[in-house]
Amino acid sequence: MARVYVVGTMDTKGPELRFAAEAVRQAGASAVLLDVGTQGVGDGADISALEIAAHHPEGAAAVLGLTDRGQAVSAMGRALTAYLATRTDIGAVLGLGGTGNTALVTEAMRSLPIGVPKLMVSTVASGNTAPYVGPNDLAMMYSVVDVAGLNAISRKVIGNAAHAAAGMALHPVAAAASDKPGLGMTMFGVTTACVTSVRQIMEASHEVYIFHATGVGGQSMEKLADSGLVTGLIDVTTTEVPDLLVGGVFPATEDRFGATIRTRLPYVGTVGAVDMVNFGARETVPAQFANRKLHVHNAQVTLMRTTPEENRAIGTFIVSRINRMEGQVRFLLPLGGVSAIDAPGQPFHDLAADTALFDAIRSGWVQAPNRRLVELDLHINDPLFAAALADNFRQIANG
């Protein structure tokens, strides 16, 4: 039977954690109580803090030998992540705690595949939870009162969370017989025409998951790839890269394209919407960009045209990642323009900037049997370019 891993600091939250584990068992599920305390020894854990800490890459002393609490919590987060990676019987993970334990436990939760139930009862769950959740199916439940003693409120909240975790562990959602292979795609408003055409072509053979390229969207797509929930990617919209490099509000992380490198999944990519850096309302654009070419997309989104220098950096970033991919890869360059507003007569049409982008990718490209650079004298939203994306994916997915 898959088990519920109940996680927390037994030196400070022992009674609450034992209560949660017992509630899981009373609901009919198997519970394993993990101690991730770093400042003392707690009683009643099934897996001790020492055993967890021993999974740190540098050993238990790198966790339990630290006097700085912040460093110790961070180190224990790494150790817990490594420990959970060794488990094959996780039905759900249930965490309880305040700010420190929330950061620790959710770090490990985020490493688990999409679909593995993750529930965190936390004192900070009613605020900005993005740093704890990220691009993951991680649920956070506000504790209402501090996780500091059992009372009429905390017993109800913790008990409800325990029953929810037990239910998820006891009743996993099975795949449907009609499920098609998953295909991840990235989209932005200015690449919608391309993505829509590709989706319509690919839906006959694949279940298409489209992600809005707003920073977390790209991370979510790559999390699905790491979790084994897609069989390939058509990465139309890489606009999160300029936001990372120039300072926009929808940035990728440095790990953009990392999932494809790790998984070797079939990958077809292009440079959709890299002609722009994204900001909020016009008045939020940083002062250093006041004299740049700006386009008000709507009341809440202002776009800034990338320069030739920025496009060289963008192209270099992208090609450096593509060169590390060992699976089957096709990367397509739309020489007629990279977004709806990068075309003759449109506000971001800039041949010099596009040429700098394409030249950086060409010059940085490392030839390999598994990777092919394809140049097409088409605009990204031309139906023929969409057809080429779909055709190239079918070739490498079936090859």
C-alpha positions in Angstrom: 0.0 0.0 0.0 1.2 3.5 -0.8 2.0 5.4 2.4 1.5 8.9 3.6 4.8 10.5 4.6 4.0 13.0 7.5 6.9 15.4 7.7 7.9 18.0 10.3 10.3 19.0 13.1 9.6 16.7 15.9 11.7 18.8 18.4 9.1 21.6 18.2 6.0 20.0 16.6 6.0 16.5 18.0 2.4 16.3 19.4 0.9 17.9 16.3 2.8 15.5 13.9 2.0 12.5 16.0 -1.7 13.6 15.9 -1.6 13.9 12.1 0.0 10.5 11.6 -2.6 8.9 13.9 -5.4 10.6 12.0 -4.0 9.2 8.7 -4.0 5.7 10.2 -7.5 6.1 11.5 -8.6 7.1 8.0 -7.3 3.7 6.8 -4.0 4.7 5.3 -0.4 3.7 6.3 1.6 6.6 7.8 5.3 7.1 8.1 6.4 9.9 10.4 9.6 11.8 9.4 11.6 14.0 11.7 13.4 16.9 9.9 14.3 18.8 13.1 17.8 20.3 13.1 18.1 21.8 16.6 17.1 18.9 18.8 15.9 15.3 19.1 12.2 14.6 18.9 10.3 11.5 20.1 8.1 9.2 18.2 9.4 9.5 14.6 9.5 6.4 12.4 12.5 8.0 10.5 14.8 10.0 12.6 16.4 13.4 11.7 19.8 11.7 11.6 18.6 9.2 9.0 17.2 11.9 6.9 20.3 14.1 7.3 22.5 11.2 6.2 21.1 11.6 2.7 22.7 15.0 2.3 25.4 14.8 -0.4 28.0 15.8 2.3 26.6 13.6 5.0 24.7 14.2 8.2 27.3 16.5 9.7 26.5 19.0 6.9 23.0 19.3 8.4 23.1 18.6 12.1 26.5 20.1 12.7 25.4 23.6 11.8 24.8 26.3 14.4 23.1 28.7 12.0 19.5 27.7 11.9 18.8 29.1 8.4 21.7 27.1 7.0 20.6 24.0 8.8 17.1 24.3 7.5 18.4 24.7 4.0 20.7 21.7 4.3 17.9 19.6 5.7 15.8 20.5 2.8 18.4 19.1 0.5 18.7 16.0 2.6 14.9 15.5 2.6 14.8 15.9 -1.2 17.4 13.2 -1.6 15.6 10.9 0.9 12.2 11.1 -0.8 13.9 10.4 -4.1 14.8 6.9 -2.7 11.2 6.1 -1.8 9.0 4.0 -4.1 5.9 3.9 -1.9 4.9 7.5 -1.6 1.1 7.8 -1.7 1.1 11.4 -0.4 3.4 13.8 1.5 1.8 15.8 4.4 3.8 18.6 6.0 3.1 20.8 9.0 4.8 23.9 10.2 5.7 27.6 10.2 7.9 29.5 7.9 11.1 27.5 8.3 9.4 24.1 8.1 7.3 25.2 5.2 10.4 26.3 3.2 12.1 23.0 4.1 9.3 20.6 3.3 8.0 22.3 0.2 11.5 22.3 -1.3 11.4 18.5 -1.1 7.8 18.4 -2.3 8.6 20.4 -5.4 11.1 17.7 -6.4 8.4 15.1 -6.6 6.7 14.3 -9.9 3.4 16.0 -10.9 0.6 13.8 -9.7 2.1 12.7 -6.4 -0.1 14.3 -3.7 1.6 17.1 -1.7 -0.2 18.9 1.1 1.4 21.5 3.4 -0.4 22.9 6.5 1.3 26.2 7.1 1.0 29.4 8.9 2.0 31.3 5.7 -0.5 29.6 3.4 -2.8 32.7 3.2 0.0 35.0 1.8 2.1 34.8 -1.3 2.6 31.1 -1.8 4.4 31.2 -5.1 7.9 30.7 -3.6 6.7 27.5 -1.9 4.5 26.1 -4.7 6.3 27.1 -7.9 5.1 25.1 -11.0 3.8 22.2 -9.0 0.6 20.6 -7.9 1.3 21.4 -4.3 -1.6 22.3 -2.1 -1.3 24.6 0.9 -3.7 24.8 3.7 -3.7 27.7 6.1 -3.3 26.5 9.7 -5.4 29.4 11.1 -3.7 29.2 14.4 0.0 28.5 14.8 1.1 24.9 14.7 2.1 25.2 18.3 0.0 22.9 20.4 -3.2 21.0 19.9 -6.5 22.7 20.5 -10.0 22.8 19.1 -8.9 24.6 16.0 -5.6 23.0 15.3 -7.0 19.5 15.7 -9.7 20.2 13.2 -7.4 21.7 10.6 -4.7 19.1 11.0 -7.2 16.3 11.1 -8.9 17.5 7.9 -5.5 17.7 6.2 -4.6 14.2 7.4 -7.9 12.8 6.1 -7.3 14.5 2.8 -3.8 13.1 2.4 -5.1 9.6 3.4 -7.8 9.9 0.8 -5.4 10.8 -1.9 -3.1 8.0 -1.0 -5.9 5.4 -0.9 -7.6 6.5 -4.1 -5.0 7.3 -6.8 -6.4 8.6 -10.1 -5.8 6.0 -12.8 -4.9 6.9 -16.3 -7.9 6.7 -18.7 -7.7 4.1 -21.5 -8.5 6.9 -24.0 -5.5 9.1 -22.9 -3.3 10.0 -25.8 0.4 10.8 -25.5 1.0 14.2 -23.9 2.6 17.0 -25.9 3.7 20.2 -24.2 3.6 23.6 -26.1 4.3 27.2 -25.1 2.1 30.1 -26.3 1.9 33.9 -26.0 -0.8 36.2 -27.4 1.6 37.1 -30.3 2.2 33.5 -31.2 -1.4 32.3 -30.8 -2.0 31.8 -34.5 1.0 29.5 -34.8 0.2 27.5 -31.7 -3.5 27.1 -32.6 -2.5 25.7 -36.0 0.0 23.3 -34.5 -2.5 22.2 -31.9 -5.2 21.5 -34.5 -2.7 19.3 -36.4 -1.4 17.4 -33.4 -4.7 16.8 -31.6 -5.4 13.8 -33.8 -2.5 11.9 -32.3 -1.7 13.7 -29.0 -3.2 15.3 -26.0 -1.9 18.9 -26.2 -1.1 20.8 -23.1 -0.5 24.5 -23.8 1.3 26.7 -21.3 1.2 30.5 -21.2 4.8 31.6 -21.4 4.7 33.8 -18.3 7.8 32.4 -16.5 5.9 29.9 -14.4 4.3 28.6 -17.6 7.6 27.4 -19.0 8.5 26.0 -15.7 5.3 24.0 -15.5 5.8 22.6 -19.0 9.3 21.4 -18.0 8.0 20.0 -14.7 5.6 17.8 -16.7 8.6 16.7 -18.8 10.7 15.9 -15.8 7.6 14.0 -14.3 7.3 11.8 -17.4 3.8 13.2 -18.2 4.6 14.4 -21.7 6.2 12.5 -24.6 7.7 15.5 -26.3 7.7 19.3 -26.5 7.0 21.9 -29.3 8.4 25.0 -27.7 7.0 27.7 -29.9 7.3 30.6 -27.4 10.7 31.2 -25.7 9.9 34.8 -24.7 10.8 34.0 -21.1 14.5 34.0 -22.1 14.6 37.8 -22.9 12.8 38.5 -19.7 15.4 36.6 -17.8 18.3 38.3 -19.5 17.0 41.8 -19.7 14.8 42.0 -16.6 11.2 41.5 -17.6 8.3 40.4 -15.4 7.9 36.9 -17.0 11.4 35.5 -16.6 12.6 31.9 -17.2 15.0 30.4 -14.7 18.5 29.5 -15.5 17.2 25.9 -15.9 15.1 26.8 -19.0 15.4 23.9 -21.5 16.9 21.8 -18.6 14.1 19.2 -18.7 14.8 18.4 -22.3 18.5 18.0 -21.6 17.8 15.7 -18.7 15.0 13.6 -20.2 16.2 13.5 -23.9 12.5 13.9 -25.0 11.8 14.8 -28.6 12.0 18.5 -28.8 11.0 21.0 -31.5 11.7 24.6 -30.7 11.7 28.1 -32.2 12.1 31.7 -31.1 8.6 32.9 -30.7 8.2 36.3 -29.1 11.8 36.8 -28.3 11.4 40.3 -29.9 10.0 41.5 -26.6 10.6 42.0 -22.9 7.4 42.1 -20.8 6.5 44.6 -18.2 3.3 45.6 -16.4 1.3 48.8 -16.9 3.1 51.6 -18.8 4.1 53.4 -15.6 5.8 50.3 -14.2 8.5 50.2 -17.0 11.9 50.8 -15.3 13.3 54.3 -15.8 16.4 53.0 -17.6 14.1 51.8 -20.4 12.2 55.1 -20.8 13.6 55.8 -24.3 13.3 52.3 -25.7 10.7 51.2 -28.3 7.6 50.4 -26.2 4.2 48.9 -27.2 1.2 49.0 -24.9 -0.3 45.6 -25.4 -3.1 46.3 -22.9 -3.7 48.3 -19.7 -1.6 45.8 -17.7 1.0 44.7 -20.2 3.7 46.8 -21.9 6.2 45.3 -24.3 9.7 46.5 -25.0 11.4 45.7 -28.3 14.7 43.8 -27.9 17.8 45.3 -29.4 20.3 43.6 -31.7 22.7 43.3 -28.7 20.1 41.8 -26.6 19.1 39.4 -29.4 22.6 38.2 -29.7 22.6 37.4 -26.0 19.2 35.7 -26.3 20.3 33.6 -29.3 23.5 32.6 -27.5 21.6 31.6 -24.3 19.2 29.4 -26.3 21.8 27.7 -28.6 24.0 26.9 -25.6 21.2 24.9 -24.1 20.1 23.3 -27.4 23.7 22.1 -27.9 23.5 20.1 -24.7 20.4 18.2 -25.7 21.1 14.6 -26.5 17.6 13.5 -27.6 16.1 14.2 -31.1 16.0 17.9 -31.7 14.8 20.2 -34.5 15.1 24.0 -34.1 13.3 26.1 -36.6 14.1 29.8 -37.5 11.2 31.9 -38.9 13.1 34.3 -41.0 10.0 36.4 -41.7 9.4 37.4 -38.1 9.1 36.0 -34.6 5.8 37.4 -33.4 2.6 39.0 -34.6 4.1 42.5 -34.1 7.4 41.6 -35.8 6.3 41.8 -39.4 6.5 44.6 -42.1 4.3 47.4 -41.0 4.1 46.2 -37.4 5.6 48.1 -34.4 8.4 45.7 -33.6 9.6 44.9 -37.2 13.4 45.2 -36.9 15.5 43.3 -39.4 18.8 44.1 -37.7 17.5 42.7 -34.3 16.2 39.6 -35.9 19.4 39.1 -37.9 21.4 39.4 -34.8 19.3 36.7 -33.2 19.5 34.3 -36.1 23.2 34.8 -36.6 23.9 34.1 -32.9 22.1 30.8 -33.2 23.7 29.9 -36.5 27.2 30.7 -35.2 26.8 28.9 -31.9 25.1 25.8 -33.4 27.1 22.6 -32.8 26.3 20.0 -35.5 25.3 16.6 -34.2 23.3 13.7 -35.7 20.5 14.2 -33.3 20.1 18.0 -33.8 19.1 19.9 -36.9 18.7 23.6 -37.5 16.0 24.4 -40.0 15.6 27.9 -41.5 12.4 28.9 -43.2 11.6 32.1 -45.1 8.3 32.3 -43.3 6.7 34.3 -40.5 6.1 32.4 -37.3 2.3 32.8 -37.6 2.3 31.6 -41.2 0.3 28.3 -41.4 3.1 26.8 -43.4 5.5 27.4 -40.5 3.1 25.8 -38.1 2.8 22.8 -40.4 6.6 22.6 -40.5 6.8 22.5 -36.7 4.2 19.7 -36.6 6.0 17.7 -39.4 9.4 18.0 -37.7 7.9 16.8 -34.4 6.3 13.8 -36.1 9.5 12.9 -37.8 11.6 12.8 -34.6 8.8 11.3 -32.4 8.3 8.4 -34.8 12.0 8.0 -35.6 
